[in-house]
Amino acid sequence: MKYYPFFLKILCVFLLIPGSNSKTMAGIEVKNLLCEYQINPIGIGVLNPRLTWQLSSFEKEFLQSGYELRFAASLAGLRSGDLIWTTGKVNSAKSVNVVYCGPDLKSMERVFWQVRCRGKGEEWSHWSEPAFWEMGILKPSDWKARWISFDGEKPIKGSKPAQYFRKGFSLSKMI
């Protein structure tokens, strides 16, 4: 009899662990976020990238019935609600090639995003782990680099042989 309270506490702990330990509500986990078929790509040249995610659920024959995407300029923005754009709650089973339709993005702009989904009921999953993509250089006027070339090089029509540039230098310390 003296062990009864101890066993009761252990039983309560085991009953509560699955609900509190789970990363998702309603047994849904959103994972493997992709942008243009890549994980966290840099240099996307598409103005409206396509986004994809996968769902994991404890339910048999689980079907997504809705999703919500949110986008921010930083991880802190996602956490604080300082968003670039959000889709709002969308009733759709689509989780592949969902097109970003938010405000126009600038060259070399990094966008962080998350998604959450809903199953048959009204319960939503937790937000996914954040992912990101970075835009490429979208306009020729955004280029800031110069071609490396020989100053005295004369223009040649047609193909040129491969150039070999070198410069001597001295080190102040031993390597």
C-alpha positions, 0 to 999 in steps of 0.5 A: 500500500505504501508504494501506491502513490509512487506507482500512481505518479509514474502512471500519470507521467507515462500517460502525459508524456505522449501529449506533451512530448509530441512536436505536433498537435493532432499527430501531424508533423510538417517537415522537409520544406523545399523551395524549387526542389531544393533545401534552403537554396541560394540564388533562385532566379524565379520571381514566384518560387514553388514551395513543397512540404511533406506531412507525417501523421500517426493517423492512417490515410491522413489527408491534408485539408488546409495549410497556412504559409508565413514569410519573414525577412528574418528568423526573429520576424517569424517568431515575433510576427513581423511578416512579409506576407502570409497566405492566411488559412487556405482550404487545399490538399495541395502540398507540392509546387505551391506558388509564392504569391506575396510581394515582389522580392528584390535581388539577393533578398533572403526569405524565411518561411514556415508552414502548418497544416490541418487534417480532417478536423479543425486542429492545426499542426504546429508551425514547421521548422523554418526554412529559407531561400535567397533570391538570385540577381534578378536584373542586370543593373544589380550586378556590381562585379567587373570581369577580371581581365588584362589591362592591355588586352586587345579585343579579339573576335571569336573565341579566346584562349584560356587566360592565366592570371598570376601575381607574385606576393611575399608572406610576412609569417611562416605557414 
